[in-house]
Amino acid sequence: MNNSTLELAIATDIEPEKPVLNILYQDEYMVAVDKPAGLFVHRSYMDKDEIYFALQLVRDQVGQYVYPVHRLDRPTSGVLLFALTKDVATKLSEAFANKSSQAEFSSDTELKGKDQNNTQQGQSEGLTTDKNIDGRDLVMVKTYYALARGHLAVPADLIDHPLKEKLDKLGDKNVSRDKPAQSAQSYYQVKQQASVPIKVGKFDSVRYSLIEVRPITGRRHQIRRHLAHLRHPILGDINYGDNKQNPFFIEHFGFKRLMLIAKSLEFNHPISNERIKISAPFDEQWQQVFTTFEWPLS
């Protein structure tokens, strides 16, 4: 074995540097971190080549066992919450499972039930506003931001589109695949829009929308599937995205990732019942998009 071969062998045995996650919130009951895109939350059958996981990293950073109370897909970045005791984990899991359809959503733009529905045109099948939902009425309000293809005709609406349960070929091999579609609702609001005057496919320009999404239910890949249902898939989505727009995005911006971030969680503290909100910042790649389109970072 010559020196170059030996050096290559040694290099392949070197583990990547252990990541240090940004802690967004911590007290004696729970801890929230900013999960980067590409990091698994915990071990699964899909991750045989992975070395680090969010659960392991957080456990090592805080010096005690942590309990996952929700999940983020590997390509999704943003706020990831862990409990520090079993009892708190149970309470937080119940908060994530809470649903409501009793009151109206209050945000920068409000939907006013049927009155709002009558003023908006061009709604596609699966979009309704006859159900009023208030994020503050939910025990857990989850706010995501997505960069999607195209300009949405309706600037704010409730997507009420049932989804078939998404099953893993191996992990869910014994689960029935004949289940009916499950109820799924996501409220969205367009925050910014931009265009790039370059022809891609049949379009003379590339259009982008920055969308705030608040899922009411928690189906697997719900936001990704709902936006794809509207024909406005998220950039970088290899499962539900656009196979022409994704390569253009990589070439134009110089990075490859799913442009979906879990921006904030707002909920009642499981012990004090105080209302708290935990937010993650837009990372460098997100900021690059904002700078390119001259969007405010807010």
C-alpha positions in Angstrom: 0.0 0.0 0.0 1.6 3.3 -1.1 1.3 6.5 0.9 -1.5 8.0 -1.2 -3.6 4.8 -0.7 -2.9 4.9 3.0 -3.9 8.5 3.3 -7.1 7.8 1.5 -7.9 4.9 3.8 -7.3 7.0 6.9 -9.4 9.8 5.5 -12.4 7.5 4.9 -12.3 6.4 8.6 -12.4 10.0 9.9 -15.8 10.8 11.3 -17.3 14.2 10.4 -17.1 16.8 13.1 -19.9 16.4 15.7 -22.5 19.2 15.1 -23.4 21.5 17.9 -27.1 22.5 17.7 -28.4 25.9 18.5 -30.5 25.8 21.7 -33.5 28.1 21.2 -35.2 27.5 24.6 -34.4 25.5 27.7 -35.8 25.1 31.2 -36.0 22.2 33.7 -38.9 20.6 31.7 -38.1 20.9 28.0 -35.5 22.0 25.5 -36.0 23.3 21.9 -33.2 23.3 19.3 -32.8 24.6 15.7 -32.6 21.4 13.6 -30.6 21.9 10.4 -31.9 20.5 7.1 -30.5 17.0 6.5 -30.4 15.8 10.1 -32.5 12.9 11.2 -34.4 13.3 14.5 -33.6 9.8 15.7 -32.5 6.4 14.3 -34.6 4.6 11.8 -34.2 1.8 9.3 -33.4 4.5 6.6 -30.3 5.9 8.3 -27.8 3.1 8.4 -25.1 5.3 7.1 -25.8 8.2 9.4 -23.6 9.0 12.4 -25.4 11.8 14.3 -29.0 12.3 15.2 -30.8 15.3 16.8 -31.9 13.3 19.8 -28.4 12.1 20.5 -26.9 15.5 20.0 -29.4 17.3 22.3 -29.0 14.6 24.9 -25.2 15.1 24.9 -25.5 18.9 24.9 -27.9 19.1 27.9 -26.3 16.2 29.7 -29.5 14.1 30.3 -32.0 11.9 28.4 -34.5 13.8 26.2 -37.9 12.6 25.0 -39.0 13.5 21.4 -42.6 14.8 21.3 -42.9 15.5 17.6 -41.0 14.9 14.4 -39.5 16.9 11.6 -38.7 15.2 8.3 -35.0 15.0 7.6 -34.9 17.7 5.0 -37.0 20.1 7.1 -35.2 22.6 9.3 -36.4 24.6 12.3 -37.8 24.3 15.8 -37.6 20.9 17.3 -38.9 20.3 20.8 -37.9 17.7 23.4 -39.2 17.0 26.8 -36.9 16.3 29.7 -39.3 14.0 31.7 -41.9 11.4 30.7 -44.7 13.3 32.2 -43.9 16.5 30.3 -43.5 14.4 27.2 -47.0 13.1 27.5 -48.4 16.6 28.0 -46.6 18.0 25.0 -47.5 15.1 22.8 -51.2 15.7 23.7 -50.7 19.4 22.8 -49.4 18.4 19.4 -52.3 16.1 18.9 -54.9 18.8 19.7 -57.2 20.0 16.9 -59.7 22.8 16.7 -62.2 24.1 14.2 -64.3 26.3 16.4 -63.0 29.9 15.9 -61.4 32.0 13.2 -57.7 32.3 12.4 -56.3 35.7 13.4 -53.1 36.6 11.6 -51.8 39.6 9.5 -54.8 38.7 7.2 -58.0 37.3 8.6 -60.4 35.0 6.9 -64.0 35.8 7.7 -65.7 32.6 6.8 -68.2 32.7 3.9 -67.8 36.5 3.4 -64.1 36.0 2.7 -64.9 33.0 0.6 -67.2 35.0 -1.7 -64.6 37.6 -2.4 -61.9 35.2 -3.6 -61.9 33.7 -7.0 -60.1 30.9 -8.7 -60.1 28.5 -5.8 -59.1 25.0 -6.8 -60.8 21.8 -5.6 -59.9 21.0 -2.1 -59.8 24.6 -0.9 -62.5 25.9 1.3 -63.0 28.7 3.8 -66.3 27.6 5.2 -64.4 26.2 8.2 -63.0 28.9 10.5 -60.0 28.0 12.5 -58.2 30.0 15.1 -54.5 29.3 15.7 -54.8 30.7 19.2 -57.6 28.2 20.0 -55.1 25.4 19.3 -53.1 24.1 22.2 -50.1 24.0 19.8 -49.7 26.4 16.9 -47.1 25.3 14.4 -45.9 27.9 11.9 -43.9 26.9 8.8 -42.4 28.9 6.0 -42.1 27.4 2.5 -40.6 28.7 -0.8 -43.0 27.4 -3.5 -43.1 27.4 -7.2 -45.4 30.0 -8.9 -47.7 32.8 -7.7 -50.8 31.6 -5.9 -54.1 33.1 -7.1 -55.6 33.1 -3.6 -53.3 35.0 -1.1 -54.7 33.3 2.0 -56.9 30.3 2.5 -57.6 27.1 4.3 -56.6 23.9 2.4 -59.0 21.2 3.4 -57.8 18.2 1.4 -57.8 14.7 2.8 -54.6 12.7 2.5 -54.0 9.0 2.3 -51.7 7.8 5.1 -48.1 7.8 3.9 -46.5 4.4 4.7 -42.9 3.3 4.7 -42.2 0.1 2.6 -40.3 -1.5 5.5 -41.3 0.3 8.6 -45.0 0.0 7.9 -45.0 -3.2 5.9 -47.6 -4.8 8.2 -50.0 -1.8 8.1 -53.1 -2.0 5.9 -52.8 0.0 2.7 -56.5 0.2 2.2 -57.3 2.8 4.8 -59.4 5.7 3.6 -57.9 9.2 3.2 -57.6 11.1 6.5 -58.9 14.6 7.2 -56.1 17.2 6.7 -56.2 21.0 6.9 -53.5 23.6 6.5 -54.0 27.4 6.7 -51.7 29.4 4.4 -50.8 33.0 3.7 -48.6 34.3 0.9 -46.0 36.7 2.4 -43.8 37.6 -0.6 -43.6 36.9 -4.3 -40.8 37.3 -6.9 -40.0 36.4 -10.5 -36.8 35.5 -12.3 -37.0 36.5 -16.1 -35.5 33.2 -17.3 -37.4 30.6 -19.4 -37.7 27.2 -17.7 -39.8 24.5 -19.4 -43.0 26.0 -20.9 -42.8 29.1 -18.7 -41.2 32.4 -19.8 -40.1 33.2 -16.3 -39.6 31.5 -12.9 -42.0 32.6 -10.2 -41.6 32.1 -6.5 -43.9 32.6 -3.4 -42.9 32.7 0.2 -45.7 31.1 2.1 -46.5 30.9 5.8 -48.3 27.7 6.6 -50.0 26.7 9.8 -51.0 23.0 9.7 -54.1 22.2 11.8 -53.8 18.4 11.5 -50.5 16.6 11.5 -50.4 14.1 8.6 -47.1 12.9 7.3 -45.6 15.3 4.7 -48.8 17.3 5.0 -47.5 20.7 4.0 -45.5 19.3 1.1 -48.5 17.3 -0.2 -51.0 20.1 0.3 -48.9 22.7 -1.6 -48.2 20.1 -4.3 -52.0 19.6 -4.5 -52.4 23.3 -5.2 -49.8 22.9 -8.0 -47.4 25.0 -6.1 -44.8 22.5 -4.8 -42.0 23.4 -2.5 -38.6 24.1 -4.1 -36.2 21.2 -3.5 -38.9 18.6 -2.8 -37.7 15.5 -4.5 -40.9 13.5 -3.7 -43.6 16.0 -4.7 -41.7 18.8 -6.4 -41.1 20.0 -10.0 -38.3 18.1 -11.8 -37.6 21.2 -14.0 -37.8 23.9 -11.4 -35.7 22.0 -8.8 -32.6 21.7 -11.0 -32.9 25.4 -12.0 -33.1 26.4 -8.3 -30.0 24.5 -7.5 -28.1 26.0 -10.5 -29.4 29.6 -9.7 -28.8 29.6 -6.0 -25.9 27.1 -5.7 -27.4 24.8 -3.0 -29.7 21.8 -2.9 -32.2 21.4 -0.1 -35.9 21.4 0.7 -37.1 25.0 1.2 -39.3 24.3 4.3 -38.6 25.6 7.8 -40.5 25.0 11.0 -40.4 28.6 12.0 -42.1 28.6 15.3 -44.0 26.8 18.0 -46.5 28.5 20.2 -48.1 26.7 23.1 -49.0 26.6 26.8 -46.2 25.6 29.0 -46.9 22.1 30.3 -46.3 23.1 33.9 -46.8 26.8 34.4 -49.5 27.1 31.6 -47.8 30.3 30.5 -48.2 30.9 26.8 -44.7 30.8 25.1 -43.5 31.1 21.6 -40.2 29.5 20.3 -38.8 30.7 17.0 -35.9 29.7 14.8 -34.0 32.1 12.6 -33.7 31.8 8.8 -30.4 30.2 8.1 -27.8 31.4 5.7 -29.3 29.7 2.7 -32.7 31.1 3.4 -31.1 34.5 3.9 -29.5 34.2 0.5 -32.9 33.8 -1.1 -34.3 36.8 0.8 -31.3 38.9 -0.3 -31.6 37.9 -3.9 -35.3 38.9 -4.0 -34.8 41.9 -1.7 -37.4 40.6 0.8 -37.3 41.8 4.4 -36.0 39.4 6.9 -38.9 39.5 9.4 
